[in-house]
Structures are given as C-alpha cells and as structure tokens.
C-alpha cells in the first residue's frame, strides 16, 4: 500500500475497488441534474430533447474514454490537471485545474441549493449551508465512509427514478406521439440543450480525480468510467422518455419540478412528495462526490505550488486532504449562502467543458503503447466540448472566460516570480 506521493509527501490510501469507483461515478452523475436540467433543456430544444440528450451522451462518452485512458497512465489525484501538465505542459495543466476547481466549486453550490430548494424551499439557503457542513464532515473522516454513504444515496435515487419511469410509461395519460421530432426543433436549440444536459453527465471525472485512492487503477479506472457512464445514460434516457410521454415538450419546459409534475400528469400524485425527497437525496449524492473531486484537484495543485502549499496536507490518521476539504467546504458554503442557482450551473458547465477539452487534447498525444484511444475519440470530444461551451448563455461564457483569463494571469505572475528568484 502506498504511503507517499511521487514527491515524497504523505499519500492517500488505496481503498476503492471497481464497485466503489462505479458507485462514486453514479453518485456524481445520477444526481440533481436529471431532476433539474430536463425543464430548461426542453425549453431550449423543444421536441429535440432526445436528440440533445444523444449529443450530450456522445460528447460525454468521448470525454470519459479519453479520461479513462489518461487516468490509467497517471493514477494520481488531480484528473485533467495532471494529464494536461504531463502531456501538454504546465500551463495547460494549471488552466485545467483552475477551471475545474472554480467551475466545480460553483457546481457544489448549485447542488447544495438544489437540496434546499427540494427539501425546504422556504429556507433553501440555510439547508444548503447545513448540507455542505455535514458532507464536508463525512469526507473529512475518510473516502471509505464517503463511498458507503454514496452507495446508499445511489440506491435511493435509482429507486425513485424507477418509480418515475414506471409511472410515466404505464399511465393511460402517456402519449407516444409526444416523443416525435417536430418543427420546433432546430440545430441551435439541440446544441444549447445538449450543453445544459451535459451538466448532468459530468460526474465521471470524480473517478479519475480519485485515482490515488483506487486499487489497481490501471485496470479499475478504465472499466469504472464507461460502466458508470453507460448506466447513467440508460437511466437518463428512460427518465426523459417517461417525462416526455407524460407531459410533452411544452409541459416539460414549463414544469418547475419536472419529474414531480410528470408523475402528477401520469395520474400518480402521491408519488410527487417521494420524487421531491429523491431529488434532495440525489443532490446530496452529487454534492458529496463533487467535494471529493474538487478537494483532490486542490491537493494536486497545492503539491505543485499552483495553490498555497498549506492545502497539500494529508491527515495522518484519516489519510485525506483535510485542509483542502475544509477550504473547499468553506468556499461552497459561502457561495450557497449568496449565489444564484441558474448562474452557478451555467458557470460550472463552461469550466467543466474547458476542462474536458484539455483532457481530449491530452489524450490525443498518447502513443499506442500508452493506451491511446481511437483518434476519432479525442477529436470529437475536443470539438464537442468547445461547441457546447459557446452555446451556453452569454453571461456564463463571459464570466467563465474571465475566470480562465484570471487563472492564466496568475500562472504568468507565478512563473515570472520564480524566474526572478
């Protein structure tokens, strides 16, 4: 069992097997996104919602394949921060890590706010902050405890989604004609909706960023990422079909809580409270996995000096990056108390798409002996990430670009200071 990182610092403990890695990926993906993203995606794509889901899935598959091949070669905490640094150079690694930490911190806040909105709408911000504090405490005690909690959350969420699918597809109110592609669907609308739906797929990075805590990572990570993604796609497709059959594109677009509205329209209103509870639990699962991933990337960047070195500490007993986790938890709590949910989601999506664009560019440089994916995979993934990023709402694009520019300036300042020394 490894006890030190490549630079001699205390390392994280390898505790996670294939099942745990898949479950952590599911906990990050099968979360609040499916409960929240369908309505705005339907409003953007109209009857093109299912094609938009397919586009998002193709881009996610390419990203997952590239990430899996890279993670098998570089089984360290940090994900694309490490891959970009090793394959493209320190600047691209820094930019990937910067975009990931900034974007996913915003995503953590969005998930926390989703917990509050579903669990207790009148006190959503207070609930959001409490959720952040509680899950930060769970992560602090060790990744194995986090994995067990994630298993329970995933089981609950899948059961709720199965009830939604059953209600939507077996109801006499369901109409298969509502699934047909109509004249309101446009290429721009489909791409815009795919960008929104991609937010719900982005959790497979949690498996890669936990590379230093996975047993036999060269075998486990390449198997866990596509397994988690494939299960998630099957679940999302079934839920989208059921919701469309029950509500139609217009009804789905107008729904404040789309899956709760879907079961009501299907004639099973007693399921609506269960769906709301499931949404809150799903958001908790996403938040738990997100904090894990952000803290591990923060650890990797601190080890390399891109963030304060104090954040590189690993707890001597629990063997987790405890200072990074506390710092991330504090930032998320502040954002949850002050930020706007829709703005946080848009900003997060931009940062994550840039992050995966760098992952695909890194995968392109792998040789055949290093486990290079088919050439089409990183090409489609890179082009898809950039295309979906620019289809996001303009404020998200502008804010995301400004934050990336700030990260680039910080890198230049730091590099200049090192040369001066």
BAFIMI-177818 format. One record per residue (C-alpha): residue in three letters; x, y, z. Coordinates in steps of 0.001 Angstrom, whole numbers, padded with zeros to 6 digits, always signed. Each point is the difference from the previous one (the first is absolute). Example, Ala and Ser with C-alpha at 12.3 -4.5 7.8 and 13.67 -1.06 7.14 Angstrom:
<rs>
ALA+012300-004500+007800 SER+001370+003440-000660 
</rs>
This chain:
<rs>
UNK+000000+000000+000000 UNK+001465+003373-000955 UNK+000756+002438+002811 UNK+001693+002823-001916 UNK-000792+001997-003130 UNK+002479+000254-002908 UNK+001704+002971+001694 UNK+000396-001815+003343 UNK-002972+001649+001757 UNK-002576-002143+001846 UNK-002256-001698-002526 UNK-003639-000971+000062 UNK-001054-003560+000789 UNK-001118-002322-002820 UNK-003311-001361+001304 UNK-002431+000120-002921 UNK-000731-002971-002235 UNK-001952-000135-003277 UNK-003426-000036+001641 UNK+000771+002971+002246 UNK+001496+001968-002903 UNK-003086-000622-002165 UNK-002302+000977+002856 UNK+001891+003235+000615 UNK-000321+000825-003708 UNK-003723-000781+000115 UNK-000385+002117+003118 UNK+001513+002956-001847 UNK-001991-000487-003231 UNK-003370-001431+001005 UNK-000644+003011+002165 UNK-001804+003267-000034 UNK+000675+000569-003702 UNK-002700-002367-001187 UNK-002504+001575+002397 UNK+000854+003574-000999 UNK+001444+000037-003544 UNK-002891-001548-001948 UNK-002264+003056+000205 UNK+002481+002630-001276 UNK+001289-002477-002586 UNK-003549-000587-001271 UNK-000572+003738-000119 UNK+003111+000373-002163 UNK-000353-003056-002251 UNK-003788-000451-000148 UNK-000713-003377-001530 UNK+003738-000383-000610 UNK+000614-000946+003643 UNK+000876-003631-000716 UNK+002465+000882-002814 UNK+001564+002525+002395 UNK+000403-002753+002568 UNK+001696-002139-002656 UNK+002422+002824-000906 UNK+000879+000539+003660 UNK+000531-003740+000419 UNK+002356-000214-003010 UNK+002138+002847+001308 UNK-000068-001511+003489 UNK+001053-003401-001383 UNK+002989+001509-001807 UNK+000982+001923+003105 UNK-000401-003087+002170 UNK+002092-002158-002349 UNK+002795+002565-000188 UNK-000092+000495+003769 UNK+000062-003747+000665 UNK+003065-000590-002189 UNK+001825+002921+001595 UNK-001003-000953+003540 UNK+001333-003520-000495 UNK+003389+001445-000941 UNK+000007+002727+002668 UNK-001795-001462+003058 UNK+000493+003096+002142 UNK-002391+002430+001627 UNK-000762+002944-002264 UNK-001555-001425-003174 UNK+000473+002220-003063 UNK+002200+002368+001992 UNK+002569-002829+000061 UNK-000655-001113-003602 UNK+000314+003501-001428 UNK+003183+000624+001990 UNK+001623-003255-001115 UNK-001135-000064-003647 UNK-000369+003651-001044 UNK+002113+001941+002479 UNK-000357+001744+003374 UNK-002142+002862-001320 UNK-002731-002267-001369 UNK-000005-002081+003154 UNK-000351+003155+002059 UNK-002838+001274-002210 UNK-001844-003317+000230 UNK+000367-000114+003766 UNK-001016+003632+000363 UNK-003111-000501-002137 UNK-000903-003183+001839 UNK+000373+001405+003510 UNK-001851+003233-000843 UNK-002740-001660-002051 UNK-000576-002924+002315 UNK-000027+002187+003087 UNK-002888+001835-001658 UNK-001561-003372-000820 UNK+000262-001033+003654 UNK-001897+003151+000923 UNK-002632-000792-002632 UNK-000486-003499+001403 UNK-000261+001332+003540 UNK-002618+002525-001098 UNK-001904-002780-001747 UNK-000101-001940+003280 UNK-001506+003042+001704 UNK-002471+000725-002794 UNK-001462-003518+000122 UNK+000311-000743+003705 UNK-001204+003290+001489 UNK-000641+002733-002591 UNK-000766+002656+002625 UNK+003473-000407+001517 UNK+001960-001220-003005 UNK+003238+001876+000732 UNK+000136-001081+003635 UNK-000537-003627-001019 UNK+002640+000361-002726 UNK+002646+001237+002423 UNK-000869-002725+002524 UNK+000355-002641-002716 UNK+003443+001287-000946 UNK+001159-000068+003622 UNK-001337-003532+000564 UNK+001527-001509-003150 UNK+003328+001724+000562 UNK+000084-001717+003401 UNK-000729-003382-001648 UNK+002801+000488-002548 UNK+002389+001059+002750 UNK-000388-003391+001659 UNK+001230-001864-003071 UNK-000935-000961-003546 UNK-001192-003486+001006 UNK-002766+001506+002144 UNK-000854+002275-002925 UNK-000232-003021-002306 UNK-002396-001803+002346 UNK-002233+003060+000282 UNK+000064+000397-003786 UNK-001158-003622-000416 UNK-003064+000699+002130 UNK-000794+003230-001851 UNK+000322-001609-003436 UNK-002328-002846+001033 UNK-002676+002459+001160 UNK+000258+002186-003109 UNK-000161-002937-002425 UNK-003088-001308+001791 UNK-001716+003400-000300 UNK+000902+000329-003678 UNK-001262-003521-000652 UNK-003342+001020+001518 UNK-000119+003084-002250 UNK+000732-002073-003112 UNK-002587-002629+000924 UNK-002661+002627+000690 UNK+000726+001934-003184 UNK+000118-002949-002370 UNK-002929-002007+001384 UNK-002446+002860+000481 UNK-003060+000204-002278 UNK+000817+003727-000230 UNK+003333-000702-001676 UNK+000141+000692-003735 UNK+002780-001356-002203 UNK-000711+002696-002586 UNK+001529+002550+002396 UNK+003408-001570-000683 UNK-000081+000887-003706 UNK+002438+002556-001417 UNK-001952+003105-000998 UNK+000614+003206-001891 UNK+000916+001886+003152 UNK+003323-001877+000227 UNK+003017+001800-001480 UNK+003734-000829-000074 UNK+000765+003002+002217 UNK-002683-001030+002487 UNK+001226-003590+000091 UNK+003590+001124+000639 UNK-001079+002459+002668 UNK-002000-002679+001762 UNK+002901-002451-000314 UNK+002187+002509+001818 UNK-002514+000147+002844 UNK-000405-003776+000122 UNK+003763-000505+000006 UNK-000031+001460+003505 UNK-001813-003156+001134 UNK+002622-002316-001558 UNK+003159+001639+001300 UNK+000469-002089+003144 UNK+002205-002735-001449 UNK+003007+002280+000636 UNK-000404-000826+003684 UNK+001335-003489-000734 UNK+003098+001386-001718 UNK+000701+002617+002663 UNK-000056-002765+002624 UNK+002722-001872-001890 UNK+002352-000037+002987 UNK-002634-001747+002148 UNK-001036-002751-002471 UNK+001441-003495+000221 UNK+001718-001210-003196 UNK-000825+003268-001810 UNK+001375-001128-003377 UNK-002800-002582-000178 UNK-002677+001483+002250 UNK-000305+003536-001388 UNK-000354-000890-003730 UNK-002746-002478+000950 UNK-001791+002157+002558 UNK-000414+003167-002085 UNK-001821-001503-003031 UNK-002069-002245+002280 UNK-001205+002953+002050 UNK-000668+002063-003129 UNK-001903-002797-001733 UNK-002261-000607+003003 UNK-000631+003731+000314 UNK-000909+000381-003686 UNK-002472-002883+000206 UNK-001640+001542+003069 UNK-000156+003500-001523 UNK-001448-001240-003277 UNK-002744-001945+001787 UNK-000855+002978+002228 UNK-000064+002446-002937 UNK-002282-002267-002037 UNK-002370-000464+002953 UNK-000124+003744+000747 UNK-000614+000897-003646 UNK-002709-002650-000347 UNK-001777+001363+003065 UNK+000414+003757-000528 UNK+001114+000613-003569 UNK+002772+002500-000861 UNK-002039+003097+000889 UNK-001276-001368+003297 UNK+003477-001166+000936 UNK+001483+003407-000872 UNK-002495+001794+002255 UNK+000426-002339+002989 UNK+001664+001413+003085 UNK+000704-003497+001353 UNK-000151-002037-003214 UNK+000042-003539+001367 UNK-002478+000800+002748 UNK-002270+001537-002642 UNK+000474-003064-002189 UNK-001298-002406+002634 UNK-002941+002322+000684 UNK-000832+000103-003711 UNK+000286-003784-000076 UNK-002774-000208+002593 UNK+002165-000932+002986 UNK+000115+003239+002063 UNK+000866-001886+003173 UNK+003448-000637-001501 UNK+000796+003721-000264 UNK+001235+000394+003617 UNK+002139-003104-000451 UNK+001527+001500-003143 UNK+000743+003248+001812 UNK+001728-001932+002774 UNK+001910-001994-002609 UNK+001167+003217-001662 UNK+001362+001270+003307 UNK+001809-003294+000633 UNK+001370+000019-003575 UNK+001374+003506+000455 UNK+001650-001133+003235 UNK+001669-002843-001898 UNK+001291+002358-002670 UNK+001230+002455+002608 UNK+001845-002760+001874 UNK+001801-001204-003132 UNK+000718+003534-001225 UNK+001684+001046+003244 UNK+002143-003150-000227 UNK+001150+000879-003525 UNK+000625+003710+000587 UNK+002012-000620+003170 UNK+002221-002585-001774 UNK+000743+002374-002891 UNK+000717+002737+002550 UNK+002422-002409+001698 UNK+001820-000717-003274 UNK+000286+003686-000910 UNK+001248+000866+003497 UNK+002648-002724-000234 UNK+001306+001664-003166 UNK-000144+003526+001385 UNK-002927+001234-002119 UNK-002002+000478+003203 UNK+001248+000693+003556 UNK+002144-002887+001229 UNK-001931-000155+003276 UNK-002821-001680-001971 UNK+002270-002946-000892 UNK-000187-001504+003506 UNK-001323-003555+000413 UNK-001558-000915+003364 UNK+002306-002446+001831 UNK-002897-002156+001240 UNK-002767+000237-002590 UNK+002420+000379-002972 UNK-002142+002585-001763 UNK+000918+003533-001193 UNK-001697+001510+003051 UNK+001083+003601-000460 UNK-001029+000010-003655 UNK-003365-001493+000965 UNK-000571+002633+002688 UNK+000970+002813-002375 UNK-002293-001294-002742 UNK-002836-000499+002490 UNK+000368+003567+001248 UNK-000070+001461-003529 UNK-003020-002069-000979 UNK-001858+001019+003155 UNK+000583+003684-000786 UNK-001187-000459-003591 UNK-003060-001974+001128 UNK-000937+002859+002294 UNK+000347+002665-002701 UNK-000058-001400-003567 UNK-002757-000450-002613 UNK-000749-003620-000969 UNK-000328+000493-003773 UNK+003103+002179-000169 UNK+002020-002558+001951 UNK-001042-002792-002378 UNK+000884+001987-003131 UNK+003389+001058+001344 UNK+000759-003541+001108 UNK-000881-001445-003406 UNK+002394+002355-001772 UNK+002892-000879+002310 UNK-000643-003733-000260 UNK-000190+000046-003800 UNK+003349+001817-000192 UNK+001427-002533+002451 UNK-001053-002890-002221 UNK+001198+001745-003134 UNK+003484-000070+001546 UNK-000492-003666+000947 UNK-000769-000893-003621 UNK+002979+002001-001261 UNK+002169-001884+002515 UNK-001377-003376-001123 UNK+000897+000843-003616 UNK+003700-000008+000989 UNK-000044-003557+001392 UNK+001860-002621-002005 UNK-001417-003401-000836 UNK+002250-001558+002639 UNK-001406+002443+002570 UNK-003584-001104-000647 UNK-001034+002680-002509 UNK-003731+000006-000778 UNK-001165-000066-003634 UNK+000963+003312-001595 UNK-003614+000990-000623 UNK-000766-000058+003724 UNK+002134+002967+001151 UNK-000784+001923-003209 UNK-003762-000288+000457 UNK+000332+000605+003722 UNK+002095+003158-000429 UNK-002205+001453-002734 UNK-003173-000917+001884 UNK+001175+001609+003237 UNK+000898+003263-001704 UNK-003241+000053-002003 UNK-002193-000631+003030 UNK+001930+002563+002048 UNK-000739+002827-002427 UNK-003720-000904-000142 UNK-000419+000692+003722 UNK-001709+003249+001062 UNK+002189+003021-000751 UNK+000449+001046+003670 UNK+001343-003466+000804 UNK+002435+000130-002924 UNK+001223+003498+000885 UNK+000394-000756+003715 UNK+001674-003342-000661 UNK+002432+001530-002497 UNK+000841+002769+002479 UNK+000758-002519+002757 UNK+002206-002043-002346 UNK+001822+003175-001027 UNK+000575+000798+003675 UNK+001479-003470+000456 UNK+002304+000509-002984 UNK+001177+003336+001423 UNK+000651-001639+003365 UNK+002103-002656-001712 UNK+002016+002679-001809 UNK+000578+001960+003203 UNK+001078-003117+001864 UNK+002335-001052-002820 UNK+001517+003470-000133 UNK+000575+000019+003755 UNK+001765-003371-000191 UNK+002287+001240-002758 UNK+000801+003101+002040 UNK+001034-002211+002927 
</rs>
